[in-house]
Each structure stands twice: as structure tokens, then as C-alpha cells.
Amino acid sequence: MSFTWKGVFPALTTKFTQQDELDLPLFNKNLQAQIAAGVNGIILGGTLGEASVLTNKEKETLVKFAIEKAGGKVAVILNIAEGSTNAALQAASNAKKWGAAGLMLLPPMRYKSDHRETVTYFQTIASSTDLPIMIYNNPVDYKIEVTLEMFADLVPYKNINAVKESTREISNVTKMLNAFGDRFKILCGVDTLAMEELVMGAHGWVAGLVCAFPAETVAIYKLVKAKRYDEALKIYRWFMPLLELDLHSKLVQYIKLAEAKTGIGSEQVRAPRLALIGEERERVLKIIETGIASKPILPDYLSIEL
């Protein structure tokens, strides 16, 4: 399906049963909650999706299942995070074969490639597919910054048309817009900077806590884009303690606990991750339960025309 890199794109978690198998009914429950809340697409196989511990067969099952259950209402995007160009090329081919609408693409994993190597990696994958590609720019976690100079080298590759902006530098939104205009759509990839980047001109939000709080996330996006800043800010300030759970190395466990408490997920993770216990679980649970107990009343954000 065709789509535009605008709006809210949840980086969905992968649901597991207690027997460590894919929990497709629970995955669908969360997916339907996202669609009902008004998201624009979903991303599978990211960090939150525990992609590093999924088999190719499980990825195929998730993509095909999500496409079936989404019923054309939202785009299904597959993340590619590979250590070799050949593996990334195979992943891109698989995504096309399975029916994905687009790709989110990280720089090479486990090797700190330089400018030429990083650009060649992106160009090679883009040349192999006609799927739309969003580059994931996260030097904090993945040690490679996709610079303005690199993006300049990627301009001729028309299917590279978006960036997940996770540098933690809000000014990068302005720098990208100044350098390239509307050539690359910009989606904020850091929950705690989302409103700020949307105000500065970002076109969308690749979100994490949306997995547990879809309506609140989409409401912020739509209110900001409608320039109803005071209403958006009230929700965003309430949301901030929860959004900070996205910044921790255990973001998967933290967000899955939040999903469980909002009734659209479970705490089941796949080893080597372990479910939270003890003081850590109680501390995170308090943040989640405080947020749930004080949820703001949302305006009729779904009726906002952008």
C-alpha cells in the first residue's frame, strides 16, 4: 500500500506467550487499539520488537499477520538492523516478498562505518528495492551519526525519503529543513522530545510509549499540528514521566509492563531479557500506575482535520 511518512508510527512490541511463542491474539489486540487511536503506520522488528531474538520465520509471521489484521488501514513497516550488507539486502528482499509497505533502515550494526561506508551501505540497499525507506539516525545508541553531508549524498535515491531523528539534538530538525526542504520527511524518534520536534517542523513521531497509551500519543501529534499548543502541552506534561521510560536500556521491559497495566499487552519478554522484579519493578510500576490514575480527558482529537 502507498503511504506518507507523516503522523504517528508506533514501534510495536512483540507479544510472547509463557511458552515463548508468538502471542498473535494479544499482538492483534494491541494493533487494533493503535488503529482505533488513529496511528498512521506501525513498525515491526525494532528494538522494542526484540528483533535480535526473532527468527526470520517469526518476522515473516508477524509481518503477514499484521498486514492481514490491519486490513489496509495503516502501513506496515519492517525494520532492518543487520551487521552485513548481504544480510540487509536479504532482509529488504524478504520485506518486499512478505508485503511490507516500507523499511526503517539502521546503519551497519557492530561496526562503526565511516562516511563512505555508511553512505554506500544505504545506497546499495536502496538500489535493491522500490520500497520507501526511512533512515534511523541514532548515534547515541548505535554510534554512527548520519550527517547532513551523508544525507546530501542520499538525495538522488528517491526511495530514501524519511529519517527517524534520534540524535537528541532538536536543532537537527531545523538543519534538515534548511538543507533539504521537504525532500526528507522527519519523524521524531525520542519520546521525550516529540512535542518540541513537532513544533519545530517534524512531520511525525516514531513512538514507544504509544504501545501502552495510543490515544494520548496521537492526540498530542494532532493537537500540535493543529496549533492547539496549550491542549497538547497539558497532555505532554502529564505524559513526560511515562515517556522517560523509553530512554532506559530496559525500555522493552518497562514499556511491556505499561502495556500489561493498560490491558493491551503482557510482561513476557524473550531471553536474554528477563521480566522486571523487586524494587525496580515496583519503582517503574509506580510511575505507570500514577500515570494511569491521572490520565487527562482528551479532546475529540480524531475529528481534527490536518
C-alpha positions in Angstrom: 0.0 0.0 0.0 1.1 3.6 -0.6 1.5 5.8 2.4 3.1 9.1 3.6 5.8 9.4 6.3 3.6 11.6 8.4 1.8 11.1 11.7 2.4 8.5 14.5 4.2 5.3 13.8 4.3 3.0 16.8 7.4 0.8 17.2 5.4 -2.2 18.3 6.5 -4.7 20.8 6.4 -8.4 20.0 4.0 -10.3 22.2 5.1 -13.7 23.6 3.2 -16.5 25.4 4.5 -18.1 28.6 5.8 -20.9 26.3 8.0 -18.3 24.5 5.9 -18.5 21.3 4.4 -15.5 19.4 1.2 -14.4 21.0 -0.7 -13.3 17.9 -4.1 -12.8 19.6 -2.5 -10.3 22.1 -0.5 -8.7 19.3 -3.7 -8.1 17.4 -5.4 -6.7 20.5 -2.7 -4.1 20.7 -2.7 -3.5 16.9 -6.4 -2.8 16.9 -6.0 -0.4 19.8 -3.4 1.5 17.8 -5.6 1.6 14.7 -8.6 2.8 16.8 -6.5 5.6 18.3 -5.6 6.9 14.8 -2.0 5.9 14.2 -0.7 6.2 10.6 1.5 3.1 10.4 3.3 0.5 12.5 6.9 -0.5 12.7 7.9 -4.1 13.3 11.3 -5.6 14.2 12.8 -2.6 16.0 14.5 -2.6 19.4 11.1 -2.6 21.1 10.1 -5.5 18.9 13.0 -7.6 20.3 14.1 -8.2 16.7 17.5 -9.5 17.6 15.9 -12.6 19.2 13.3 -13.3 16.5 13.8 -15.8 13.8 13.2 -14.9 10.1 10.1 -17.2 10.2 8.7 -15.3 13.2 9.4 -12.0 11.4 7.6 -13.3 8.4 4.6 -14.4 10.5 4.4 -11.0 12.2 4.5 -9.0 9.0 1.9 -11.1 7.2 -0.3 -11.3 10.3 -0.1 -7.5 10.8 -0.9 -6.8 7.2 -3.9 -9.1 7.3 -5.3 -7.7 10.6 -4.5 -4.0 9.7 -6.7 -4.5 6.6 -5.1 -1.7 4.7 -5.9 0.9 7.4 -2.3 1.5 8.3 1.1 0.9 6.7 3.2 -2.0 8.0 6.9 -1.1 8.1 9.7 -3.6 8.7 13.0 -2.5 10.4 16.4 -3.7 9.1 19.2 -3.8 11.6 22.0 -6.1 10.2 25.7 -6.4 10.5 26.4 -7.1 6.9 25.3 -5.6 3.6 24.3 -9.0 2.2 22.1 -9.7 5.3 20.4 -6.3 4.9 19.8 -7.0 1.2 18.2 -10.3 2.1 16.0 -8.6 4.7 14.9 -5.9 2.2 14.0 -8.7 -0.3 12.1 -10.5 2.4 10.2 -7.4 3.4 9.0 -6.9 -0.2 8.1 -10.6 -0.6 6.1 -10.6 2.7 4.2 -7.5 1.7 5.6 -4.7 3.9 4.9 -1.2 2.8 8.3 0.3 3.7 11.5 -0.1 5.6 13.2 1.5 8.5 16.9 1.2 8.0 19.8 1.4 10.5 23.4 1.9 9.6 25.6 -1.3 9.8 25.4 -2.9 13.2 28.5 -3.9 15.3 30.9 -1.9 13.0 31.4 1.8 13.2 31.4 2.6 9.5 32.8 5.9 8.1 31.1 8.3 5.8 31.8 6.4 2.6 30.9 3.0 4.0 27.7 4.2 5.6 26.5 6.0 2.5 27.4 3.0 0.3 25.5 0.7 2.6 22.4 2.8 2.4 22.7 3.3 -1.4 23.2 -0.4 -2.0 20.1 -1.3 -0.1 18.0 1.5 -1.6 19.1 0.4 -5.1 17.9 -3.1 -4.5 14.3 -2.3 -3.7 11.4 0.0 -4.6 10.1 0.2 -1.0 10.2 3.6 0.7 13.0 3.8 3.2 13.3 5.8 6.5 16.9 6.1 7.7 17.2 5.6 11.5 19.7 8.2 12.8 20.5 7.3 16.4 24.2 7.9 17.1 23.7 7.8 20.9 22.7 4.1 20.8 24.3 2.9 17.6 27.4 5.1 17.4 27.1 6.2 13.8 25.7 9.6 13.0 24.0 10.1 9.7 25.3 13.6 9.0 23.9 16.3 6.7 26.7 15.5 4.3 25.6 11.9 4.2 22.0 12.9 3.5 23.2 15.1 0.7 24.8 12.0 -0.9 21.5 10.2 -0.5 19.3 12.8 -2.2 19.5 11.1 -5.6 18.0 7.9 -4.1 14.3 8.7 -4.4 13.1 5.9 -2.2 15.1 7.1 0.7 12.6 9.7 1.8 12.5 10.0 5.6 14.6 10.0 8.7 13.8 8.8 12.2 15.5 11.7 14.1 17.0 10.3 17.3 20.2 12.3 17.7 18.8 14.1 20.7 19.5 17.4 19.0 16.3 19.3 18.4 18.2 21.7 16.1 18.7 18.9 13.7 15.0 19.3 12.6 15.8 22.9 11.5 19.1 21.9 10.0 17.5 19.2 7.9 14.7 21.5 6.7 17.1 24.3 5.9 19.3 21.9 3.9 16.8 19.8 2.1 13.4 21.5 2.4 10.7 18.8 2.2 13.0 16.2 0.5 13.2 14.1 3.6 10.2 13.7 6.0 11.4 14.0 9.6 9.9 11.8 12.3 11.0 12.3 15.9 12.4 9.1 17.4 12.8 10.2 21.0 9.6 10.2 23.0 10.7 12.9 25.5 11.5 15.4 22.6 8.4 14.7 20.5 6.4 17.8 21.1 9.4 20.0 20.7 10.4 18.5 17.4 6.9 18.5 16.1 6.6 22.3 16.9 9.9 22.8 15.0 8.5 21.2 11.9 8.9 17.4 12.3 6.4 15.6 10.2 5.7 12.7 12.5 6.7 10.6 15.6 8.1 7.1 15.8 6.8 6.4 19.3 7.5 3.9 22.1 5.0 4.6 24.9 2.3 4.7 22.3 2.4 0.9 22.7 0.6 1.4 26.0 -1.0 4.8 25.5 -2.0 5.1 21.8 -4.8 7.7 22.2 -2.7 10.1 24.2 0.2 9.9 21.8 -1.9 10.6 18.7 -3.8 13.4 20.5 -0.5 15.2 21.1 0.5 14.9 17.5 -2.8 16.1 16.1 -3.2 19.0 18.5 0.4 20.2 17.8 -0.1 20.1 14.1 -3.4 21.9 14.5 -1.5 24.6 16.5 -3.6 23.9 19.6 -0.4 24.0 21.7 -1.9 24.6 25.1 -4.1 21.5 24.9 -1.2 19.4 23.6 1.1 20.7 26.3 -1.3 19.7 29.1 -1.2 16.1 27.8 2.5 16.1 27.2 3.4 17.3 30.7 1.2 14.5 32.1 2.9 12.1 29.8 6.5 13.0 30.5 7.3 10.7 33.4 6.0 7.8 31.3 7.8 8.9 28.2 11.1 8.8 30.1 10.7 5.0 30.4 11.6 5.0 26.7 15.1 6.2 27.4 16.3 3.3 29.5 18.3 0.3 28.4 15.3 -1.8 29.7 12.8 0.1 27.6 11.3 -3.2 26.4 10.6 -4.4 29.9 9.3 -1.0 31.0 7.0 -0.5 28.1 5.7 -4.0 28.2 4.9 -3.6 31.9 2.9 -0.4 30.9 1.1 -2.4 28.1 0.2 -5.0 30.7 -1.2 -2.4 33.0 -3.3 -0.7 30.3 -4.7 -4.1 29.2 -3.2 -4.3 25.8 0.0 -6.4 26.4 1.9 -8.6 28.7 5.2 -8.5 30.6 6.5 -11.6 28.7 10.0 -10.9 27.1 12.4 -13.3 25.4 15.8 -14.2 26.9 18.3 -12.9 27.5 15.9 -10.2 28.6 14.1 -11.0 31.9 10.9 -9.6 33.3 11.3 -7.0 36.0 11.4 -8.0 39.6 11.8 -6.5 43.1 12.5 -2.8 43.7 13.0 -2.0 40.0 9.6 -3.3 39.1 7.9 -1.5 42.0 9.6 1.8 41.0 8.5 1.5 37.4 5.1 0.3 38.3 4.5 3.3 40.5 5.3 5.6 37.6 2.9 3.7 35.3 0.1 3.4 37.9 0.4 7.1 38.8 0.1 8.0 35.1 -2.9 5.8 34.6 -4.7 7.2 37.7 -4.2 10.8 36.5 -4.9 10.4 32.8 -6.2 13.6 31.2 -9.5 13.8 29.5 -8.7 14.0 25.8 -10.5 16.4 23.4 -12.1 15.0 20.3 -8.7 14.8 18.5 -9.9 12.3 15.9 -12.1 14.9 14.3 -9.1 17.3 13.8 -8.5 17.7 10.0 -4.8 18.3 9.2 
